[in-house]
Amino acid sequence: MSTEHTTAGPLVAELPQGDISYRAAGPRSSSHPPVVFVHGLLVDARLWEPVAERLASDGIRSYAPTLPLGSHQRPMNADADLSPQGIAALTRDFLEALDLSDVTVVGNDTGGAICQLMLSGDTSRIGGAVLTNCDAFGSFPPRGLAPLFHALRHPGLVACLAPALRSQAVRHGPLAFGPLSSGPLDGALTSDWVQPLAGKAIRHDLAKFARGVRPGLLLDAAGRFGQFTGPVRILWGDADPYFRVELGRRLSESFPHATFTTVPAGRTFLPLDRPAEVANEIAAATGRSLRAGPV
């Protein structure tokens, strides 16, 4: 495979809110609409690597920024708006900085909430969307994760909790990443995800976001989904303990042109656990059919 098709990064985009690292995959000269991945809380761009590689092998160019959601290495500017609405604006600024248009935005977990905020506002650079298991409507945050979000609002409390996450048993346990995956997680990857929490500035960035999370935001956004007429594909793992199938189905019914597909035994981290299914949905949203390959 040529280097043009391999995942590159991290690269850096200079935005008004601060520098954002990102990874790019697929041919620069691709004739297909670009894909931009939006990850969730306490993970980084590497959540999308298995999906990006599949798309790249079929000629689709993708971009995966690491957003300031707790696993980022670069603190944002002190005055940056990092509320959920602010992160949505930051992601729009990322599209503008790279001069991307007709973008298919792809969101997972909290990143799906960010995509919904984007789809309810200025969509001039967005052509379509793929949403996997994520927050929606009044489930922001999900009831089962409300204590986590409450803790994340307090940087001092996070500083006390962070050392425990050095243990893989804790990170992969029932109170951390464990319930989000239907398969074994890479210990080195999850260690990298929590390591930035040791930084005071990173914890403060994360607190800005957590303090802005409230159910009314996505309920309000849903009232404007009818204005987006591009294709929306909802892919939902049916064994997710936090984001139930009914939530995904209701989300699909809120857009004028949406499909809804379930993934048996799938959980939140579909991009890691089921990259083939996710890549196929993205390709369909861009009007493509991927070549058959290993699941």
N, C-alpha and C positions, 0 to 999 in steps of 0.2 A: 504494500500500500504506500502511495507517495506521501511525503510529509505534508502536502497540501490538504490531505484528507484526515490527518491525525489531529487529536485534540491539542491545541496550543495554549500555553498560558503558564502562569497567569499573566495576562496583559493588563493594562491600566487605562481607565477612562477618567478624564478630569471633568468633574461635574461641579456645579455651584455649591453643592453640599459637602464636597470633599472628593478624594480619589477613591474610585471603586475598581477592584480587581475583577477580571472576568476571563473566561476560557472560551475559545472559539474552535469549532470543528466543521469540517466539510470544505469543499472547494470555494475559494473566494469568488470565482467566476460563475457560481451556480446561477442557473436561470430560474430557479424555484424561489418562492417567497421565503424570506428568512424566518427562523424560529428563535424566539427569546424565552429562556426558561426562568421561572420565578420560584425560588425555593422557600421553605418555611423557616420557622424559628429554630435556632441552635443547630443548623446545618449549613453547609456552604455549597458552592457551585458543583462540587464533585458528586452530589446526589444524582446529577443528571448525566454523568459520564457514560454509563452503559447505553442510555437512550441516544445521546449525541453521537456515539460511535456508529450505531446502527443507521442513523439518518445520514451521517457523513459518507458511509459506504455506498449510499444510493444517491449521492450528489446533492444532499440538502445541507445548506449552511446553517449553523446554529450558534447562539451566543448564550453563555451562562454567567451572569454577574453574581458575585458574592455580595449580597445585600447586608446592611448593618443590622443584623438580627441576632447578634450574639456570638457568631462564629467567624466574624470578620477580623482580619489582622490589622486593618488600618482604621483608627478612630476617625469619625467624621468631624467636620468643623464644629466648634462649640455652639454656634448659633443655628445649626442645621435642624430643620423640622423633620423629626424622625417618628412622628405619629404615623398611624396607618395611612392616613391621607398623604402625609409627607413622603412616605416610602413609595406610594403609588406615583406621586409627582416625580420623585427621584428616578423611578424606573422609566417614566416617560422621557425624562431628561437624558437617560441612557440611550434610548432609541434615537433621540435627536442628535446626541453627541456622535453616534456612529452613523448617522444619516440613514437609518433603516426605515423602510416603508412597507406597507402591505404585510406587516409582521403577524405571524401566528404566535400569540403569547400562550405559554403553557405553565399552569400553576399547580402546586401541590401543597397540601397542609395550609399553613398560614399564607404561603405564596398564592394559593387559590383565592384567599380573601383579598390580597393585593390586586390580583387580576380583576376581580369583580369591581373593585373601586375604580380601576382603570377603565373598564368597560362601561361604567356608568357616567363617565366624563368625556374628555376629549379623546376620541378614537380615530383621529385623522391618520395616524400611522399604523393602525391595527386593522388587519384584514380578517382575522379569525381567532379562535381560542380553543384550547383543550384544557379542561379542568379535571384533575383527579381528586381523590378524597381530600376534602378541605372544609374549612369553616363556611357557613352560609346562613343567611337570615339571622335568627336570634341566637344561633350557636357560634358566638364569637366573644369569648372562647367557649369550647365545648364544656359542659358541666364537669366532666371528669378531669379537665385540665385547669379549671378555675384556680385551685390552690397554687399551681405552678405560676400562673400569670400574676397572681397576687404577690408571690415571692419575688418575681422578676422586677416588680416596680420599685424594689428597695435594694440598691446596689450594695449596701452594707450586709444585708442578709445573704445576698448571692455570694459575697466574698467568704462568708462563713460556710456556705454549702458547697462551694466549688471544690475544695480539696477532696471531698468524698468521691467526686466524679473521676478522680485519678484511677480508681478501682474499676476494672472492666466489669466485674460482677455487679457493681452498682449501676454503671452506665447501661448495661444490657439487661438490667433487672426490671421488675414490673412497675417501678416508679419513675423510670427514665425511658430509654429508647426501646426497651424490650417489646411492649405491646404494639409498636408501630410497624414491625416487620414480621413477615410470615416465614422468613428464613434467617440463617445466622448472619450476624453483622460483622463487619471488619473492625476488629478492635483498634487497629492503628487509625482508621478513619474516624471512628467515634471519639478517640482520644484527641485527634486534631480538632474536632468540632467543639470540644469543651475547653481546650487549652486557653483560648483567648479570654475566657472569663476571669483569668488571673489578673487581667489588666483593668485598672480603675476606669479608664476612659471608655473601654469597651462595655463595661457594666453600666456606665451612665448612658451610653447610646441605647443599649437594650432596654433600660428603664424608661426612656422616652417613648419607645414603641409600646411597651407593656401598659403604660399609664393611659394610652389612648385607645386601648382595645375595649370595646363595649358593643353589646348586641345591636343597638340602634343604628350603627354605621352601615352594616350590611343589609339590614332591613330597609333603610333608606335607599341604598344603592339598588336593591332589587326592584324598586319602583321605577327605575329608569332603564332596566335591561331591555325593554321593548324597543328602545331607540337604536339598539345595535342590531343590524340586519345581516351581519356576516355569519359564517358557519361557526357553531359552537358544538363541541363534542365533549360529552361528560363520560369519563371512564371511572368506574367506582368499584373498589374492592368490597366484596359483600361480607367480609369477616372483621371489619374494622370496629374496635370497641368504642371509638370516639365519634366517628362520622358514619352514621347508619345509612343504609341503602335508601331509606325514605327521604333523607336529606338530599342526596344526589338526584333522585328522581324529581323532587320538587324543584330543584335548581334548574334542571333541564327544561321543565315546563315554563320557566320564567323568560326564556329567550324565544324569539320568533322562529329561529331556524336552528334547532338543537337536536342532537341524538343522545341517547342514554344507553350505555352498555355496562354490564357488571362483569367483574373478574372473580370467578369462584375462588374462595379462600384468600382473596387479596386483602391486604391491610393498607395502612397509610403510605408506607414507603414503596408504592408501586414502581417508581422509577428505578429502584435498586432491585426489587424482587421480580418484577415482570416487565423488563425493558422492551421486549418484543411487542407486547400488547400496547404499551404506551407509544412506541415508535410508529406502530401501524395507525393508531388514532391520529397522531400528528400528521403523518403522510396523507391520510384521508382528508384532513382539514385543509391541506395545501393542494388537494387535487391529485395526489400521487398514490400509487400502490407500491409498497416496498417489495423487493424480491424476496422469495422465501428464504429463510435462514434459520439457524438454531434458536430455540427459545431460551 
